[in-house]
Amino acid sequence: MHISIIAIGRMQRGPEYELVHQYLNRLPWKYDVVEIELKKQAAQAKERKLREAERLSAAIPNGAAVIVLDENGRALKSRELAGKIDNWQSIGISNLAFIIGGADGLDKDFIAKADLKLAFGSLTWPHMMVRAMIAEQIYRVWSINAGHPYHRD
């Protein structure tokens, strides 16, 4: 399995950065973190989201299952997410792309094309915290599917 976390904005070194890499480095899976910065920002949120969607789409590996993090997505339990990823693996999907949009969220057409729309509850989270949270959940998914004792019900 190859994991891509594709996000708008650049993460600075600090506690969130350390957490992201602490969890990802535990994985036996390959991973990469792709950070997309748009130097010239559009004045309107709709235009910004369209530009971000183009760049995000270009960064998604061919054949990857696309999981967008969106406040209107499904709030899955960790075991449910693990089951979904296990199912994808069983049908031959070997790349997962987790997408984190910019401050204005993601373009609605981009979201519509995703294989899974995932929410971390109804609260709004800082983008850098979301990166750490998804990295932890990816590690938790691996531990559940591998029978590792990290996850407890």
N, C-alpha and C positions, 0 to 999 in steps of 0.2 A: 504494500500500500504506500502511496505517496500522498502526502498532505500538503496543500498550499493554503496559507492564510494570506488573502489578498485584501489590502486595506488602503483606503485613502488617507494620506497624511504620513508623516515620518515620525517614528517613535524615538525619543531621546533616551539615552542611557539613564537608568533610574530604577526604582523598585518594580514598576510594571514591566519594563524591559527584562529585568532579571527573572521575574516570575514566568513570563512567556517562555524564555529559554530554559528555565529550570524544568518545566514540564515537557517541553518538546524534546529536550536532550535525553529524557528518560525513555522515549519511544524507540522501539526497534524499527519503526517505519522511517522512511526518508521524509524530509519535510523542507519547505522553504517558506519564508515570509517575504512577500512582495509588497513593497510600499510604493504608492503612486502619489506623486506630488504634481499638481498642476500649477505651473508658475504664474500663468496669467488667468486670474479668476474672472468668470463672467459675472456681470452685475446682478442678473436674475437667478434665483434658486433653480428654476426649471432648466435653464441653459447649463448651469453648473452640473446638475444631476445628469444631463445628457452627455456632457463631456466626460464626466467621471465614468458613466456607463460604458462609453466607447473604450476607455483605457482599461477598465476592469475586464471587459469582455476579451480584449486582446491578451490579457495576462492569464486567462483560464487555460489550463492544459487541455489538449484535444481529448475528448472522450471522458472528461471528468464529470462526476456528479457535482452539481453546484448547490451549495447550501448558503442562502443569504440570511444574514442576521438582520431581522426587521421587527420592530415593536408590534406589528400586526400579525406576526407569524405564529406558529404553534409553539406552545410552551410544553415541551416533551420532558418526561422523566429521563434520567440518564440511561436506564435500562432500555427505554423505548428508542432513544437515539442509538444506543449500541446495537439493538436489533435491526434498525434501519441500515446501519453501516455494514453489519454482518450480512444482511440480504444483498446489498450492493456487491460486496466482495464475492458472495456465492454465485452471482451472475456474471462475474468477470470484470467488474469495475475496479480499477486499481488506482484511480486518482480521485481525490476529493478536493474541491476548492471551496473554502469558507470565505465568504465575501462580507467585508465591513465597509459600509458606505461613509460618506463625509457627514459633516454637521447637519446638512439638510436632508439626510436620508438617501435612499436609492430611487432611481427612476422607476416608475410603476411598470413600464414595459420590460425593463431589465428584471424586476422582481417576478413578473409573470412567467418568465422563461426558466426560473429556478426549479430544481428538482425538489427542494425542500426550503420552506420559509420557516426559520427558527427564531423564537423570541426567548429572551431571558426574563420572562415575566412582563408586567405592564409598566414597570419603572423605566425611567430613562437613565442610561449608564454612560459614563464618559467613554469615548472611543478607545482610549488606551487601556482602561479597565476591561473592556469587552475583549480585547486581544488576550489578556491574561486569563479571563474566564473561559474563552473558547479553547485556549491551549490546555487548560486544566481539564476541560470536558473531553477533549480529544484523548488525553492520557487516560482519563477515567473510562472512556469507551474501550480503549485498547485493553485496559485491565479487566473490565467485565468480560469481554469476548475471549480473553486469554485465561480466564479463571484465576487471575492474580487477586490477592486479598485486599488490595487498595480500596475497592468499593465495598461499602457495607450497606445493606438494606435496613 
